[in-house]
Amino acid sequence: MLLKSAGVYGEIVSEPAHRLGAVGVHRYEDQDRPTLVVSHGPLSLRSRVLKRASDIAVAAGALIALLPLFLVIGVLIKFEDRGPVFFVQRRMGRGNQFFEMYRFR
């Protein structure tokens, strides 16, 4: 109340609000209490496209960076017991759809 009456900019640091990931405060016209904003809703089409592109770029970069390690692991598995390097595991994914995941043995 003192800061409001002094006419200066002030913020309150709240550890619980930080843990929740609050991105702002909103006040509805019919309520006297403000609410913490933790999400702005679904991404726009442009934001979804940019996020998907960045996800693919990071994943491709990680695969390229880890390729030498994957090759070493594959060779070691092959030398250990001469069996297949990968096995297929069926998992439940988005929308209750099955997909096949390839894993090192």
C-alpha positions as CSV (number, residue, x, y, z in Angstrom):
1,M,0.0,0.0,0.0
2,L,2.9,2.3,0.7
3,L,4.4,1.8,-2.8
4,K,0.9,2.4,-4.4
5,S,0.6,5.7,-2.6
6,A,4.2,6.8,-3.3
7,G,3.6,6.5,-7.1
8,V,6.6,4.3,-7.8
9,Y,7.0,1.1,-9.7
10,G,7.1,-1.9,-7.4
11,E,7.1,-5.7,-7.7
12,I,6.6,-8.5,-5.1
13,V,8.9,-11.5,-5.3
14,S,7.0,-14.7,-4.5
15,E,8.7,-18.1,-4.4
16,P,5.4,-20.0,-4.7
17,A,4.5,-17.9,-7.8
18,H,7.9,-18.6,-9.2
19,R,7.6,-22.4,-8.7
20,L,4.2,-22.3,-10.4
21,G,5.7,-20.6,-13.4
22,A,3.5,-17.5,-13.2
23,V,3.8,-15.3,-16.3
24,G,1.7,-12.4,-15.1
25,V,-1.3,-11.3,-13.0
26,H,-4.8,-10.8,-14.3
27,R,-7.8,-9.1,-12.6
28,Y,-11.4,-10.0,-13.8
29,E,-13.9,-7.2,-13.7
30,D,-16.4,-9.1,-11.5
31,Q,-13.8,-10.3,-9.0
32,D,-12.0,-8.3,-6.4
33,R,-9.0,-10.7,-6.3
34,P,-6.3,-10.9,-8.9
35,T,-5.2,-14.3,-10.4
36,L,-1.8,-15.6,-11.4
37,V,-1.4,-16.3,-15.1
38,V,0.5,-19.5,-15.7
39,S,-0.4,-20.1,-19.4
40,H,-1.6,-18.0,-22.3
41,G,-3.5,-20.8,-24.0
42,P,-2.7,-22.7,-27.2
43,L,0.0,-21.5,-29.5
44,S,-0.8,-19.7,-32.6
45,L,-0.2,-21.4,-36.0
46,R,3.0,-19.4,-36.5
47,S,4.3,-20.3,-33.0
48,R,3.4,-24.0,-33.5
49,V,5.3,-24.1,-36.9
50,L,8.4,-22.3,-35.3
51,K,8.3,-24.7,-32.3
52,R,8.1,-27.8,-34.5
53,A,11.0,-26.5,-36.7
54,S,13.1,-25.8,-33.7
55,D,12.3,-29.2,-32.2
56,I,13.3,-30.9,-35.4
57,A,16.5,-28.9,-35.7
58,V,17.6,-29.6,-32.1
59,A,16.7,-33.3,-32.4
60,A,18.6,-33.6,-35.7
61,G,21.6,-31.8,-34.2
62,A,21.6,-34.1,-31.2
63,L,21.4,-37.2,-33.4
64,I,24.3,-36.0,-35.5
65,A,26.4,-35.2,-32.4
66,L,25.6,-38.6,-30.8
67,L,26.0,-40.7,-34.0
68,P,29.6,-41.7,-33.2
69,L,28.6,-42.8,-29.7
70,F,25.6,-44.8,-31.2
71,L,28.0,-46.5,-33.6
72,V,30.3,-47.5,-30.8
73,I,27.4,-48.9,-28.8
74,G,26.1,-50.8,-31.8
75,V,29.5,-52.3,-32.5
76,L,30.0,-53.3,-28.9
77,I,26.6,-55.0,-28.8
78,K,27.3,-56.9,-32.0
79,F,30.7,-58.1,-30.7
80,E,29.3,-59.2,-27.3
81,D,26.8,-61.8,-28.6
82,R,26.5,-61.5,-32.4
83,G,22.7,-60.9,-32.1
84,P,20.7,-57.9,-33.5
85,V,21.7,-54.5,-32.2
86,F,18.2,-53.2,-31.9
87,F,14.9,-54.5,-30.7
88,V,11.4,-53.1,-31.4
89,Q,9.2,-52.1,-28.5
90,R,5.6,-51.3,-29.0
91,R,4.3,-48.3,-27.0
92,M,1.1,-46.4,-26.6
93,G,1.4,-42.8,-27.9
94,R,-0.7,-39.7,-28.4
95,G,-4.4,-40.4,-29.0
96,N,-4.0,-44.0,-27.8
97,Q,-2.2,-44.9,-31.0
98,F,0.5,-47.6,-30.9
99,F,3.9,-46.8,-32.3
100,E,7.1,-48.8,-32.6
101,M,10.2,-47.7,-30.8
102,Y,13.6,-49.0,-31.7
103,R,16.0,-49.5,-28.8
104,F,19.5,-50.8,-28.3
105,R,19.6,-54.3,-26.7
